[in-house]
Amino acid sequence: MSIDYEREILHSNASSVLRWSPFLSFMGVTTFITFTLMYFSGSIHIIPIESPDYLAWYLREAPVVLCFFGVLTFFKSVRHYIFSSFSLYPFKRFRTYVYIFLGLIAIYIIPNHLFHLDLKLTWIRLTSHFSAYPYVPNWQPIVYLISVCVLIPIYEEALFRGLLFRFFAEKYNIWISLIGTSLIFGSFHTGYVLYAAFMGAVFAGIYQLTKSLVPAMVCHGLFSLFVQIESHDVSIWQFLGGAVFQY
């Protein structure tokens, strides 16, 4: 990391100290509106959807993302605090790509070891042209991928790493923040809480090493893409097949 970049980070962090008052106000308003939207989202059809997977995202995740960034517009200090961690500079350094690669390996190899997932089978699913995906309207696979592999990683990294992890690391220490925010992150992913907590720790590590949220977002997005392909037993080409390619 260059001296100039380190100075830039120190200056940015010094001018972006967040106090308890705006932090608690932002979290309180966001939490209240989010849970209200999630409660009523089951009866609100944002757009016509013909697949349960898409239904789950649009009716549950979309309001959460919109709420977070909507409320963020009214809290200047919180917005500046989070956006000060957005930087593309780390991508000028080779080590950033190593961090992302090692992060992907860690969050895949470890569950493979614990739950005996088949790496070879997953690679075949990822690269094969012969698996089939249930028919959905042409535009939905692309919109869905953008949602879960771009919008959700941006939202979750901004909230959990850019705000919560950084805030508590500054107020207390990095280890308390790492454990606490990772467990909070895991609790939002019911069904695989400990695994998600471990993933959160990996993303926090990437953020801490690069001093930027963008590499963590990239790692998060790539893994989400991988998970979507694997969970649907489909190659990336077949996932987009209904919208772009025909086999």
C-alpha positions in Angstrom: 0.0 0.0 0.0 1.6 3.3 -1.1 2.3 6.1 1.4 0.1 8.5 -0.4 -2.8 6.1 -0.3 -2.2 5.5 3.4 -2.3 9.2 4.1 -5.5 9.5 2.0 -7.1 6.8 4.1 -6.0 8.4 7.4 -7.3 11.7 6.3 -10.6 10.2 5.1 -11.1 8.3 8.3 -10.2 11.3 10.5 -12.8 13.4 8.7 -15.4 10.6 8.8 -15.7 9.9 12.5 -19.3 8.8 13.3 -20.9 9.7 16.6 -23.3 7.5 18.5 -26.3 9.8 18.0 -26.6 9.7 14.2 -25.5 6.0 14.2 -28.4 5.0 16.6 -30.9 7.3 14.8 -30.1 5.8 11.4 -30.2 2.2 12.7 -33.4 2.8 14.5 -35.2 4.4 11.5 -33.8 1.8 9.1 -34.8 -1.2 11.3 -38.3 0.1 11.9 -39.0 0.8 8.2 -37.4 -2.4 7.1 -39.4 -4.7 9.3 -42.5 -2.8 8.5 -41.9 -3.3 4.7 -41.0 -6.9 5.2 -44.2 -7.5 7.2 -46.4 -6.1 4.4 -44.3 -7.3 1.4 -46.0 -10.7 1.4 -49.2 -9.0 0.1 -47.5 -6.5 -2.2 -46.7 -7.7 -5.7 -44.1 -5.3 -7.0 -43.9 -6.8 -10.5 -45.4 -10.0 -12.0 -43.3 -13.0 -11.0 -43.7 -16.6 -12.1 -41.0 -18.3 -10.0 -40.8 -18.7 -6.2 -37.1 -17.8 -6.2 -37.8 -14.5 -7.9 -40.9 -14.0 -5.7 -38.7 -14.4 -2.6 -36.2 -11.8 -3.7 -38.5 -9.1 -5.0 -41.0 -9.3 -2.1 -38.4 -9.7 0.7 -35.0 -8.4 -0.3 -35.9 -5.5 -2.6 -37.8 -3.5 0.0 -34.9 -3.9 2.4 -32.3 -2.6 -0.1 -34.5 0.3 -1.1 -35.2 1.2 2.5 -31.5 1.2 3.5 -30.4 3.5 0.6 -33.6 5.6 0.9 -33.0 6.3 4.6 -29.3 6.8 3.9 -30.1 9.9 1.8 -31.5 11.7 4.9 -28.4 11.0 7.1 -25.5 12.9 5.6 -22.9 12.0 8.3 -23.7 8.2 8.0 -23.7 8.4 4.2 -20.3 10.1 4.2 -19.0 7.7 6.7 -19.9 4.7 4.5 -19.0 6.2 1.2 -15.6 7.2 2.5 -14.8 3.4 2.4 -15.5 3.1 -1.3 -12.3 3.1 -3.3 -11.0 1.5 -6.5 -7.4 2.2 -5.7 -6.8 -1.3 -4.2 -7.4 -2.9 -7.6 -4.2 -1.3 -8.8 -2.4 -3.7 -6.5 -2.0 -7.4 -7.3 -2.5 -8.4 -3.6 -6.1 -7.3 -3.7 -6.9 -10.0 -6.3 -5.1 -12.5 -4.2 -7.3 -11.5 -1.2 -10.4 -11.9 -3.2 -9.3 -15.3 -4.6 -8.3 -16.6 -1.1 -11.6 -15.3 0.2 -13.5 -17.3 -2.4 -11.4 -20.4 -1.7 -12.0 -20.1 2.1 -15.7 -19.7 2.0 -16.0 -22.7 -0.4 -13.3 -25.1 0.7 -14.2 -24.9 4.4 -17.9 -25.9 3.9 -16.7 -28.5 1.4 -14.5 -30.0 4.2 -17.3 -29.8 6.8 -20.3 -30.8 4.8 -18.5 -33.0 2.2 -19.7 -31.0 -0.8 -18.4 -32.3 -4.2 -16.0 -29.8 -5.7 -15.8 -31.7 -9.0 -19.5 -31.8 -9.4 -19.8 -28.1 -8.6 -17.2 -27.3 -11.3 -19.1 -29.4 -13.8 -22.3 -27.5 -13.0 -20.5 -24.3 -13.4 -19.1 -25.0 -16.8 -21.4 -27.5 -18.4 -23.8 -26.5 -21.2 -26.1 -29.4 -20.7 -28.0 -28.8 -17.5 -31.5 -27.3 -17.7 -33.1 -24.5 -15.9 -36.9 -24.3 -15.4 -38.5 -21.9 -17.9 -39.1 -18.4 -16.7 -39.8 -15.2 -18.6 -36.8 -14.1 -20.6 -36.0 -11.0 -18.5 -36.1 -12.6 -15.1 -32.8 -14.5 -14.9 -30.8 -11.4 -15.8 -32.7 -9.2 -13.4 -32.4 -11.8 -10.7 -28.6 -12.2 -11.1 -28.2 -8.4 -11.0 -30.2 -8.3 -7.8 -28.5 -11.1 -5.8 -25.0 -10.7 -7.2 -24.7 -6.9 -7.4 -27.4 -5.1 -5.4 -27.4 -7.4 -2.4 -23.6 -7.5 -2.0 -23.4 -3.7 -2.2 -26.2 -3.3 0.4 -24.8 -6.0 2.8 -21.2 -4.8 2.6 -22.2 -1.2 3.0 -24.3 -2.0 6.1 -22.3 -4.8 7.8 -18.7 -3.9 6.9 -18.9 -0.2 5.9 -21.0 0.8 8.9 -21.3 -1.8 11.6 -17.9 -3.4 11.5 -16.0 -0.2 11.0 -18.0 1.7 13.6 -17.5 -0.9 16.4 -13.9 -1.5 15.4 -13.3 2.3 16.0 -15.3 2.4 19.2 -14.0 -0.8 20.8 -11.5 -3.0 18.9 -11.3 -4.9 15.7 -11.8 -8.4 17.3 -14.9 -7.5 19.2 -16.3 -5.9 16.0 -15.3 -8.8 13.8 -17.0 -11.4 16.0 -20.0 -9.3 16.9 -20.8 -8.1 13.4 -20.1 -11.5 11.8 -22.6 -13.1 14.2 -25.2 -10.4 13.4 -24.6 -11.0 9.7 -25.0 -14.7 10.2 -28.3 -14.2 12.1 -29.8 -12.6 9.0 -29.2 -15.7 7.0 -31.4 -18.3 8.7 -30.6 -21.9 7.9 -26.9 -21.4 7.8 -26.1 -18.9 10.5 -22.6 -20.1 11.4 -21.5 -20.5 7.8 -22.8 -17.0 7.0 -21.0 -15.6 10.1 -17.8 -17.1 8.8 -18.4 -15.6 5.4 -19.0 -12.2 7.1 -15.7 -12.6 8.8 -13.9 -13.3 5.5 -15.5 -10.2 3.9 -14.6 -8.1 6.9 -11.0 -9.4 6.6 -10.9 -8.4 2.9 -12.2 -4.9 3.8 -9.7 -4.5 6.6 -6.8 -5.6 4.5 -7.7 -3.3 1.5 -9.3 -0.4 3.4 -12.1 -0.4 0.8 -15.5 -2.0 0.6 -15.3 -2.6 -3.2 -13.0 -5.7 -3.0 -15.3 -7.2 -0.4 -18.3 -6.5 -2.6 -16.7 -8.1 -5.5 -15.8 -11.3 -3.5 -19.4 -11.3 -2.1 -20.9 -10.9 -5.6 -18.8 -13.6 -7.2 -19.7 -16.1 -4.5 -23.4 -15.2 -4.7 -23.2 -15.9 -8.4 -21.5 -19.2 -7.7 -24.1 -20.2 -5.2 -27.0 -19.3 -7.5 -25.6 -21.5 -10.2 -24.8 -24.4 -7.9 -28.1 -24.3 -6.0 -30.1 -24.4 -9.3 -27.9 -27.2 -10.7 -27.3 -25.1 -13.8 -24.4 -23.6 -15.7 -24.1 -19.9 -16.0 -24.8 -20.2 -19.7 -28.0 -22.1 -19.1 -29.0 -19.7 -16.3 -29.0 -16.9 -18.9 -30.0 -19.3 -21.7 -33.7 -18.3 -21.6 -32.8 -14.7 -22.0 -29.6 -14.6 -24.1 -28.8 -18.0 -25.5 -30.8 -20.9 -26.9 -29.6 -24.5 -26.8 
